[in-house]
Amino acid sequence: MIAKIGKGENLWGALIYNQQKVDNEKGTVLFTNKIPDLWDRPYSVKFFHQYFEPYLIANNKTEKPVRHISLNPDPEDKVNDKDYREMAQQYMQEMGYGNQPYVVFKHTDIDRTHIHIVTTCVQIDGKKISDRYDHPRSMETCRKLEKQYNLKVSGENRNLNQNFIFKPVDYTNGNIKTQLSSVIRHMPQTYSFQSIGAYNALLSQLNISCEEVSGELHGKMRKGMVYFATDKNGKKISSPFKSSLFGKQGGLENIQVLIEKSKVKMKNDPSKFILKRTIETAMSTSRTETAFKKQLLELGIATVIRKNDDGRIYGITFIDHNSKSVWNGSQLSKELSANAFNKLWNELETKPETSSYSSSNNDISLEKSSEHFFSNNSYAVFDGFFSGLLSSDTNDDQEEQIFESQMKKRQRKRRKK
């Protein structure tokens, strides 16, 4: 079983994402803790939110008070609702959230059923529940649950497509070819995209770009693909690598075949509607480009924006890591085209900023927004979603946390001196 711990600040988004699954009959509310059960009427985002609000109001400087956790058994594991409830309770108890309000949702929108848990790490007195070493503690808890409920060990599934973990290319680490290969050999088969441009947008998230090339060979014109390593700003910082170095998976012919398959697959993909509503909600609840991108990233959606030298947006692409699909804004809706965002952010720059939690009136407006955008895909507060997708080893997370803790101790000692 694999657990993912999302950390963020958007409680509304986390609740909306899960409740819309329930509303669309793609999920159920399995269990609530410190939140009353409703037997006579459906749950709503506003109902859940009121039981978290005292904790958020009491918050004492915790920047990311929301936790959005998913527990994902192996697709071959058949877990009933009773076991899911018990597993969720045990997991939350082991992780220190046993006395917090939380909601357990079961998702059935994909072949692999799994559960999501929404809670807060802020206690009623405003203090934060420690999340030091939460990744190794989470792994240990998952191993316990696997044994207790006779589940498959997660390590047995590392070779499955859906569990591929990609890491950004780091030019300073050397061995660029190997780093490129670890992405190019698998990512095209893992994600759906409908153009070379969309494929490039996907690669850009991992510091890679590609180009089509053509030339004459033995009297015949040939076409192919080359790849480059880039810096974080998309600037090429390596020599070109021919696609043949990475096998046929990254070759132009295979990419074109995948594009045609994706066009058919994505035409009636239900995730398109969900993604569209998610983006529309982010547009209505964020006032700047930075806030918009941050909110979507917390939901597992990366945004790639292309601008000219004057700063005008001429292209926008959304990478939905939940459905593993890449969409240009105009493919989703005319209202999500590059021109629409250019106009939106230019207008908002002239308007004053307001707090999203300043009054109950704001809560009401957000609730109306969530009802209007019925299927918004707020895979909220997955602060760790994208970084988790790209990290290659959970032991690295542990070592980084230990190192960070040591550095903080040294800084405190220096201040005392």
C-alpha positions in Angstrom: 0.0 0.0 0.0 1.3 3.4 -0.9 0.4 6.5 1.2 0.7 10.1 -0.1 0.6 13.0 2.3 -0.4 16.3 0.8 0.3 19.5 2.8 -1.3 22.8 1.9 -3.5 25.7 2.9 -6.6 25.2 0.7 -9.2 23.2 2.8 -12.0 24.2 0.5 -10.2 22.6 -2.4 -9.6 19.4 -0.6 -13.2 19.0 0.5 -14.6 20.1 -2.9 -12.4 17.6 -4.8 -13.6 14.7 -2.7 -17.2 15.7 -2.3 -17.6 16.1 -6.1 -16.7 12.4 -6.4 -19.5 11.6 -4.0 -21.9 13.9 -5.9 -21.0 12.2 -9.2 -21.5 8.8 -7.7 -17.8 8.1 -8.0 -17.2 8.0 -4.3 -18.7 7.7 -0.9 -18.1 9.1 2.6 -16.9 6.1 4.6 -16.2 7.6 8.0 -16.0 10.9 9.9 -14.1 11.7 13.1 -15.3 14.5 15.4 -17.8 15.3 12.7 -21.5 14.2 13.0 -22.8 11.5 10.7 -25.6 12.5 8.4 -28.3 9.9 7.8 -31.2 12.1 6.7 -29.5 14.3 4.0 -26.4 14.4 1.8 -23.1 15.8 3.1 -21.8 19.1 1.7 -18.6 21.0 1.6 -20.0 23.7 3.8 -21.2 21.1 6.4 -17.7 19.6 6.7 -15.9 23.0 6.7 -17.8 24.3 9.7 -16.2 21.6 11.9 -12.6 22.4 10.7 -13.1 26.2 11.0 -12.4 26.5 14.7 -9.1 24.8 14.2 -8.2 27.0 11.3 -9.2 30.1 13.3 -7.0 29.0 16.2 -4.1 28.4 13.9 -0.9 29.8 15.3 1.3 30.6 12.3 1.2 27.2 10.6 1.6 28.1 6.9 0.1 24.8 5.6 -2.5 23.6 8.1 -4.3 21.2 5.8 -3.5 17.5 5.3 -4.9 15.6 2.3 -3.8 11.9 2.6 -4.5 9.1 0.2 -4.1 5.4 1.0 -3.6 3.3 -2.1 -3.7 -0.5 -1.9 -2.4 -2.6 -4.8 -5.0 -2.9 -7.6 -5.2 -6.6 -6.9 -6.1 -6.1 -3.3 -9.8 -6.3 -2.6 -10.5 -4.2 0.5 -14.1 -3.9 1.8 -15.5 -0.8 3.4 -15.2 -2.1 6.9 -11.5 -2.7 6.5 -11.0 0.7 4.9 -12.6 2.4 7.9 -10.4 0.5 10.3 -7.3 1.1 8.2 -8.0 4.8 8.1 -8.6 5.1 11.8 -5.4 3.1 12.6 -3.3 5.1 10.2 -4.6 8.5 11.6 -3.9 7.3 15.1 -0.4 6.2 14.3 0.3 9.5 12.5 -0.9 11.6 15.5 -4.2 12.7 14.0 -6.5 10.5 16.0 -8.1 13.3 18.0 -8.5 15.6 15.0 -11.6 16.1 12.9 -11.2 14.2 9.6 -13.3 12.8 6.8 -12.6 9.5 5.0 -13.7 9.3 1.3 -13.6 6.2 -0.8 -13.0 6.8 -4.6 -14.3 4.4 -7.2 -13.7 6.5 -10.3 -10.8 4.4 -11.5 -10.2 0.6 -11.5 -8.1 0.9 -8.3 -10.3 1.8 -5.4 -8.6 3.9 -2.7 -9.4 6.3 0.1 -8.7 10.0 0.7 -8.5 11.6 4.2 -8.9 15.3 4.8 -7.9 16.7 8.1 -5.9 19.6 9.7 -2.5 19.4 11.5 -3.6 22.3 13.7 -5.0 21.4 17.1 -7.9 23.2 18.8 -5.3 25.2 20.9 -3.7 26.5 17.7 -0.5 24.4 18.1 0.7 22.3 15.2 0.9 18.5 15.3 4.5 17.7 14.6 5.2 16.3 11.1 8.8 15.6 11.7 9.8 12.4 9.9 6.2 11.8 8.8 7.3 10.1 5.6 9.2 7.3 7.3 6.5 7.0 10.0 3.9 6.7 7.2 5.9 4.0 5.5 6.2 2.1 8.8 2.4 2.4 9.4 1.7 1.1 5.8 3.9 -1.9 6.4 1.9 -2.7 9.5 -1.4 -2.4 7.7 -0.2 -4.6 4.9 0.6 -7.4 7.3 -2.5 -6.9 9.4 -4.9 -6.9 6.4 -2.9 -9.3 4.2 -2.2 -6.7 1.5 0.4 -6.8 -1.2 3.7 -5.1 -0.3 4.0 -1.9 -2.3 7.5 -2.7 -3.4 6.2 -5.5 -5.5 4.6 -3.1 -7.9 7.4 -0.7 -8.7 7.5 -1.9 -12.3 3.9 -1.1 -13.1 3.4 1.9 -15.4 1.1 3.8 -13.0 3.8 3.7 -10.3 6.7 5.1 -12.3 8.4 7.9 -10.4 10.2 10.5 -12.5 13.0 12.8 -11.3 13.9 16.1 -12.9 17.2 16.2 -14.8 19.9 17.9 -12.8 22.8 19.0 -15.1 25.2 19.4 -12.1 24.9 15.7 -11.3 26.4 14.7 -14.6 25.5 11.5 -16.6 22.9 13.5 -18.5 22.2 10.6 -20.9 21.2 8.3 -18.1 19.0 10.9 -16.4 17.2 11.7 -19.7 16.8 8.0 -20.4 15.0 7.3 -17.1 12.3 9.8 -18.2 12.1 9.3 -22.0 11.8 5.5 -21.9 8.7 5.6 -19.8 6.9 9.0 -19.6 5.5 8.9 -23.2 3.7 5.7 -22.4 2.5 6.9 -19.0 0.9 10.2 -20.1 -1.6 11.2 -22.8 -0.9 14.2 -25.0 -2.2 15.4 -28.4 0.7 17.3 -29.9 4.5 17.6 -29.8 3.9 21.0 -28.1 1.9 19.3 -25.3 4.6 16.6 -25.0 7.2 19.3 -24.7 5.2 21.0 -22.0 5.2 17.7 -20.1 8.9 17.2 -20.5 9.6 20.8 -19.4 8.4 19.8 -15.9 11.5 17.6 -15.7 14.0 20.0 -17.2 13.9 18.4 -20.7 12.9 19.7 -24.1 12.6 18.0 -27.5 12.7 19.1 -31.1 11.8 17.6 -34.5 14.8 17.5 -36.9 15.0 16.5 -40.6 17.9 15.8 -42.9 18.9 13.8 -46.0 20.3 10.3 -45.5 21.3 8.1 -48.5 19.4 10.4 -50.8 16.2 10.4 -48.8 14.7 13.0 -46.4 14.5 11.7 -42.8 12.8 13.0 -39.8 13.6 12.4 -36.2 13.7 13.7 -32.7 16.4 15.1 -30.5 16.4 15.9 -26.7 18.1 18.5 -24.6 18.6 19.0 -20.9 17.4 22.4 -19.7 17.7 24.6 -16.7 14.7 25.5 -14.5 13.8 28.3 -16.9 13.7 26.1 -20.0 17.1 27.2 -21.4 19.0 24.4 -23.2 22.2 23.5 -21.3 23.3 20.4 -23.0 24.2 19.1 -26.5 21.4 17.4 -28.4 20.8 13.7 -27.8 19.3 11.6 -30.6 16.2 9.8 -29.7 17.7 6.5 -30.9 19.9 6.6 -27.8 16.8 6.0 -25.6 15.1 3.3 -27.7 12.1 3.6 -29.9 9.9 4.9 -27.0 11.2 8.5 -27.4 11.4 8.4 -31.2 9.4 10.7 -33.5 7.5 7.8 -35.0 6.4 6.4 -31.7 5.5 9.8 -30.3 3.3 10.5 -33.4 1.6 7.1 -32.8 1.0 8.0 -29.2 -0.4 11.4 -30.2 -3.0 9.8 -32.5 -4.0 7.3 -29.8 -4.3 10.1 -27.2 -6.6 12.0 -29.5 -9.0 9.1 -29.5 -8.6 8.4 -25.8 -9.0 12.0 -24.6 -11.9 12.9 -26.9 -14.5 11.6 -24.4 -12.3 11.4 -21.3 -14.4 12.3 -18.2 -11.3 13.8 -16.6 -11.6 16.6 -19.2 -14.8 17.9 -17.6 -13.4 17.5 -14.1 -10.2 19.3 -15.0 -12.1 22.1 -16.7 -14.2 22.7 -13.6 -11.1 22.6 -11.4 -9.4 25.3 -13.4 -12.5 27.5 -13.5 -12.7 27.3 -9.7 -9.1 28.2 -9.4 -9.7 31.2 -11.6 -12.6 32.4 -9.4 -10.7 31.9 -6.1 -7.2 33.2 -7.0 -6.3 36.7 -7.9 -2.8 36.4 -9.4 -1.0 34.1 -11.8 1.2 32.9 -9.0 -1.7 32.1 -6.7 -3.5 30.3 -9.5 -0.6 28.1 -10.4 0.1 27.3 -6.7 -3.5 26.3 -6.1 -3.6 24.0 -9.1 -0.2 22.5 -8.2 -1.6 21.6 -4.8 -4.3 19.7 -6.7 -1.8 17.7 -8.7 -2.1 20.0 -11.8 0.9 21.7 -13.3 0.5 24.9 -15.4 2.9 25.7 -18.2 2.5 29.3 -19.5 4.2 30.7 -22.6 4.8 34.5 -22.9 6.3 36.7 -25.6 9.0 39.3 -24.9 6.3 41.8 -23.9 4.9 39.5 -21.2 1.7 38.6 -23.2 0.5 35.1 -22.7 0.3 33.3 -26.0 0.0 29.7 -24.8 -1.2 27.8 -21.6 -1.0 24.1 -21.0 -2.3 22.1 -18.0 -0.7 18.8 -16.9 -3.1 16.7 -14.9 -1.1 14.2 -12.9 -4.3 12.7 -11.5 -5.5 11.5 -14.9 -2.0 11.6 -16.4 -3.1 13.8 -19.3 -1.9 17.0 -20.9 -4.3 19.7 -22.2 -4.0 23.0 -23.9 -6.3 25.5 -22.3 -8.3 26.1 -25.6 -8.9 22.3 -25.8 -10.8 22.5 -22.5 -12.8 25.7 -23.3 -12.6 29.0 -25.0 -12.8 30.6 -21.6 -9.6 28.8 -20.7 -7.6 30.0 -23.7 -4.4 32.0 -23.4 -6.3 35.2 -24.3 -8.8 34.6 -21.5 -6.0 34.4 -18.9 -4.2 37.4 -20.3 -7.3 39.4 -19.9 -8.2 38.0 -16.5 -4.9 38.7 -14.8 -4.6 42.2 -16.4 -8.0 43.1 -15.0 -7.3 41.6 -11.5 -4.1 43.5 -11.1 -6.1 46.7 -10.9 -8.5 45.4 -8.1 -7.7 45.3 -4.4 -6.8 42.0 -2.7 -9.3 40.5 -0.1 -8.9 37.8 2.4 -10.5 34.4 1.6 -11.3 33.7 5.3 -12.1 37.2 6.5 -15.8 36.6 7.1 -18.7 34.2 6.9 -19.8 36.0 3.7 -16.6 34.8 2.0 -17.4 31.2 3.1 -20.8 31.5 1.6 -19.4 32.8 -1.7 -16.9 30.0 -1.9 -19.7 27.4 -1.2 -21.7 28.9 -4.0 -18.7 28.7 -6.3 -18.1 25.0 -5.4 -21.8 24.3 -6.2 -21.6 26.1 -9.5 -18.5 24.3 -10.6 -20.0 21.0 -9.8 -17.2 18.7 -10.9 -14.1 20.7 -10.0 -11.1 18.5 -9.5 -9.6 20.2 -6.4 -7.1 17.5 -5.6 -6.2 20.0 -2.9 -3.3 20.6 -0.7 -1.1 18.1 -2.4 1.9 20.2 -1.7 3.8 17.0 -1.8 2.0 15.6 -4.8 4.3 16.9 -7.5 7.5 16.7 -5.4 6.5 13.2 -4.4 5.9 12.3 -8.1 9.4 13.4 -8.9 11.4 12.1 -6.0 13.2 8.9 -6.6 13.7 7.6 -3.1 11.8 8.2 0.1 15.0 7.8 2.1 16.2 11.0 0.5 13.2 12.8 2.1 14.3 11.4 5.5 17.9 12.4 5.1 16.8 15.9 4.0 14.6 16.3 7.0 17.4 15.2 9.3 19.8 17.6 7.6 17.3 20.4 7.9 16.8 19.7 11.6 20.6 19.7 12.2 21.0 23.0 10.4 18.2 24.6 12.5 19.9 23.4 15.7 23.2 25.0 14.6 21.5 28.2 13.8 19.8 28.3 17.2 23.2 27.7 18.9 24.8 30.5 16.9 22.1 32.9 18.0 22.6 32.0 21.6 26.3 32.8 21.3 
